[in-house]
Amino acid sequence: MSIEYRASLFFCDYCGSYLEPPLYYCEKCGRAKIVTESGLLQQLRRILREERKAEIEGKGKDIVECEVEAVQDDLVTMECRPPIFDEGDVLAIVKGEPLGIVIEGGRHILLSKFERVEVKPGDVLKVREAERLVSYELQLKLLDDYENCTLREVEKLAFNIFFKNDFKIGGERMKAGDYVVLTYGGIKTDVELDEHQRTALDKILGLKDGELLLIVGPPGTGKTRVIAKAALELAEAGKKVLVTSHTNRAVDNVMELLPVDITLRIGRPEKVHGNVRPYMLSYKARQRLGEELRELERNIEELREERKKLREELKTIKQKGLLPPGWISRIELKLQWIERRLKDLVEKRNKMLREESEKLVREAKIIGATLVKCGLWPLLGTKFDVAMIDEASQATITLALLGMVRARKWVLVGDHYQLPPVFKSIEEPITHPEVLDPLSAFNRLVTLVGEDKALWLEEHYRSNPRIICFVAEKVYKGRIRPHPSCEKIKLEVGEVRVSTSDYNLLGILDPEKPAVFVHVPGQEQADGTSKWNEQELRFVIEVVNELKEIGVKGGNVGVITPYRAQSNRLKDYLGEEVEVATVDAFQGREKDVIVFSAVATSSNSVRFVENARRLNVAFTRARRKLIVVANAEAPWSGLMKDYIDYTKKSNSYFQL
Ligand SMILES: [Zn+2]
């Protein structure tokens, strides 16, 4: 028996069964063991290595040919064909090492390269986007640093939370300056935070060094406004604040509620968030450098043009042999001069941008970045007073630590009733996402302290009460409730014109029935390892077309299905306007109308679809209308069965 094997031997706390790594999940009683120290270290390392392998093998990434133009310390300029990279992209050499992070995108990109990579001018590299790959490398390195005891004291504090279960939940309250809700750009509104949001805010402000706060933010309960408000209040009290999450979207949602003059966004925002541009590092750096930088870049561009012209000229002359050799060497000398001049100017520009960027990072009171970016230039080495992590249920411990080691007070906002992190290399949790809880930063801690030690945001503002009351009761056990204003959130439609007499569409689309079930007596069919359901497919297309017919914009409709084979087919039929995705991909977002296609009809698949976490995420994406499409005669026994009963009671159950 190897030492590694011996060290990872664990038994179930409840029934004594031997637990298999890497999950230490008990097949018999369905519990997962919370391991600490070396066991956890091995568990995480094993999974991260598998994930890294899956990512290296991963296909489908665009490959870009990049010619290195200039190298100066860590700064590299490269010409990219095609020019698809943007600020914040993390790049790697195809089938090779991580390369660096893009400071400025476009055709000639500016890159801050990682230390161990060697490149020189003239090199032509095949490069791809590689944020996940780099993320796994950073997490593995962090684990090495912990094991080799090379972490700083303050960084160890964050590690001790997870590896020694050594942490303190903050208990003190400190009154905020005011409780008004912020809107775009940090402008104050006349709406005030509710009681639960106030408590969360006061407790964040009352945090002491080494203390941690867990905030449960179920769908639509205003976690974004709490995080934004707390960031502003902390900044006004002279603290430096990190707002982070595993997704750009979650970071951007907070950013746009903050004053742009004290807030800095590092990385690559989601494309839909045009609002975030003025917060971005390169935008701010350019604003500050102004005409001096523009002048420099004009010169660089002119020289590049001239170089191109001369190179072409030289090629033609050489081919045709038109001129005496003296002329040729004169052109070559000119080219050499241009190269030297270009190198000087590019280096000057890069240095200006880097210095200004680092200055902006030092000056900013609030910085927003994804967790991966916390471990990369220009945040490397930056210290914060407080780190606030949104959607922390979906962040693995090591990913969360990339942000947490930068601060000495921590706020984790999550929801352990939604889906935990996704791992490509693990099959098991597809049916039982719960077994991943000990690896999720938020879920692990909530499990350890008990959910009553966490602060709950309890008032829901986003969806119609018929939609939210179902999960409020069945999933959240009455812990959340709709605010009275939710009553007004209904589908607004023109006249319902039913085009097919077969379908009971008039009732299904009735705005007075916000949560409906439609029994479609189809059967699941296998497609590789995935599944699809032809009858449901047809009905979903029909109902989506009818929704558009009565005036609902395609962009306000989302179609969710747990199976990729079904979502791929739906995408083909529904085009680009209507968003179709699996449950995981929809987490953290919302639509006016959600159509859910369950697909499953066999008992195994039904258990997978009916998982409470999965259905909770799917159902709570809907604001005004939820249309659940499934075969009611399939062996449902959990949340879906409850939903069928729920809709029957309110005359919202239909069958084709
Ligand atoms: Zn057991």
Residues whose N, C-alpha, C, O or C-beta is under 5 A from the ligand:
A	BS01	ZN	C12 Y14 C15 G16 S17 C26 K28 C29
